[in-house]
């Protein structure tokens, strides 16, 4: 009479793991040999890595199944919690955060996602379908703040609710644009004094830069002149200088540039 010993929980888990690996190897070889899939296409179809496909494409299946039968993951002690989170519909990234928050386990995204995918496949856990949400692009928000582009009121209220500092940022930018549009130096002065020590470090740095060159800033607000007519002049002079480098001296270079100037002026 043969006596059969009852398998321990670890042995049952090991047997299930081996059976899962055996099926996965047979699926990989079926796609490679019978359906002539590439390594990359096989990895995508089965949700595994290309290294795994290359490793099991040849050799005895039973040896490949047994080769890593004694290895354990650092996440094995938390498999029950991970399974519960998966049943709740949590994503891999959320599970990674929860592991670090509750158990202090710091692991990479790929390690956690691979372990969760294996548990989900073994226990046939299906993830709920994601519902398409309503998204607002950052570019539309910036265009609304800077140039007053039309923006849905509901979206603006929702964004301000999520980012409470956004209304203050909108007000600061609108006041600056008003002063810039009206060429009002007094209004700009009040703006710099009021927001020079705000909670926005970028504005503080910008205002400090204005104060360092305040005379030029005031002239830009006061007078209608600008430096637009000299745009590209320096680049043109340097181009001519490089073209004549090593071919002529300063006198010829000066005559050429002045000749072009007087020629255009005469026309």
ChimeraX attribute file (.defattr): number of C-alpha atoms within 10 A of each C-alpha:
attribute: neighborCount
match mode: 1-to-1
recipient: residues
	/A:1	3
	/A:2	4
	/A:3	5
	/A:4	6
	/A:5	6
	/A:6	8
	/A:7	10
	/A:8	9
	/A:9	9
	/A:10	9
	/A:11	11
	/A:12	12
	/A:13	12
	/A:14	16
	/A:15	14
	/A:16	13
	/A:17	16
	/A:18	19
	/A:19	14
	/A:20	15
	/A:21	20
	/A:22	16
	/A:23	12
	/A:24	17
	/A:25	20
	/A:26	14
	/A:27	13
	/A:28	23
	/A:29	18
	/A:30	15
	/A:31	18
	/A:32	17
	/A:33	11
	/A:34	9
	/A:35	10
	/A:36	12
	/A:37	16
	/A:38	14
	/A:39	19
	/A:40	14
	/A:41	14
	/A:42	22
	/A:43	19
	/A:44	12
	/A:45	12
	/A:46	13
	/A:47	12
	/A:48	17
	/A:49	14
	/A:50	15
	/A:51	11
	/A:52	13
	/A:53	21
	/A:54	13
	/A:55	11
	/A:56	18
	/A:57	17
	/A:58	11
	/A:59	9
	/A:60	9
	/A:61	16
	/A:62	11
	/A:63	10
	/A:64	17
	/A:65	19
	/A:66	13
	/A:67	11
	/A:68	12
	/A:69	14
	/A:70	7
	/A:71	7
	/A:72	9
	/A:73	10
	/A:74	12
	/A:75	17
	/A:76	11
	/A:77	10
	/A:78	13
	/A:79	15
	/A:80	12
	/A:81	15
	/A:82	24
	/A:83	18
	/A:84	11
	/A:85	17
	/A:86	22
	/A:87	14
	/A:88	11
	/A:89	16
	/A:90	15
	/A:91	14
	/A:92	20
	/A:93	13
	/A:94	12
	/A:95	20
	/A:96	21
	/A:97	16
	/A:98	16
	/A:99	18
	/A:100	12
	/A:101	11
	/A:102	8
	/A:103	10
	/A:104	10
	/A:105	15
	/A:106	12
	/A:107	14
	/A:108	10
	/A:109	13
	/A:110	12
	/A:111	14
	/A:112	20
	/A:113	16
	/A:114	15
	/A:115	18
	/A:116	22
	/A:117	17
	/A:118	16
	/A:119	17
	/A:120	17
	/A:121	12
	/A:122	13
	/A:123	10
	/A:124	9
	/A:125	14
	/A:126	11
	/A:127	13
	/A:128	12
	/A:129	7
	/A:130	7
	/A:131	6
	/A:132	6
	/A:133	6
	/A:134	6
	/A:135	7
	/A:136	13
	/A:137	7
	/A:138	9
	/A:139	9
	/A:140	13
	/A:141	18
	/A:142	13
	/A:143	13
	/A:144	15
	/A:145	20
	/A:146	13
	/A:147	11
	/A:148	12
	/A:149	11
	/A:150	11
	/A:151	14
	/A:152	8
	/A:153	9
	/A:154	9
	/A:155	14
	/A:156	16
	/A:157	12
	/A:158	10
	/A:159	15
	/A:160	14
	/A:161	12
	/A:162	10
	/A:163	10
	/A:164	10
	/A:165	12
	/A:166	16
	/A:167	15
	/A:168	13
	/A:169	14
	/A:170	15
	/A:171	12
	/A:172	17
	/A:173	14
	/A:174	16
	/A:175	14
	/A:176	14
	/A:177	15
	/A:178	13
	/A:179	18
	/A:180	15
	/A:181	10
	/A:182	11
	/A:183	18
	/A:184	14
	/A:185	17
	/A:186	11
	/A:187	15
	/A:188	21
	/A:189	14
	/A:190	12
	/A:191	16
	/A:192	19
	/A:193	11
	/A:194	11
	/A:195	14
	/A:196	18
	/A:197	14
	/A:198	12
	/A:199	12
	/A:200	13
	/A:201	11
	/A:202	10
	/A:203	18
	/A:204	16
	/A:205	12
	/A:206	12
	/A:207	18
	/A:208	15
	/A:209	11
	/A:210	15
	/A:211	14
	/A:212	10
	/A:213	10
	/A:214	14
	/A:215	11
	/A:216	12
	/A:217	14
	/A:218	17
	/A:219	14
	/A:220	15
	/A:221	18
	/A:222	12
	/A:223	9
	/A:224	8
	/A:225	10
	/A:226	9
	/A:227	6
	/A:228	7
	/A:229	8
	/A:230	8
	/A:231	9
	/A:232	9
	/A:233	10
	/A:234	9
	/A:235	10
	/A:236	11
	/A:237	13
	/A:238	11
	/A:239	12
	/A:240	13
	/A:241	16
	/A:242	10
	/A:243	11
	/A:244	14
	/A:245	12
	/A:246	8
	/A:247	9
	/A:248	11
	/A:249	10
	/A:250	11
	/A:251	8
	/A:252	12
	/A:253	17
	/A:254	11
	/A:255	11
	/A:256	12
	/A:257	15
	/A:258	12
	/A:259	12
	/A:260	10
	/A:261	11
	/A:262	10
	/A:263	10
	/A:264	9
	/A:265	8
	/A:266	6
	/A:267	5
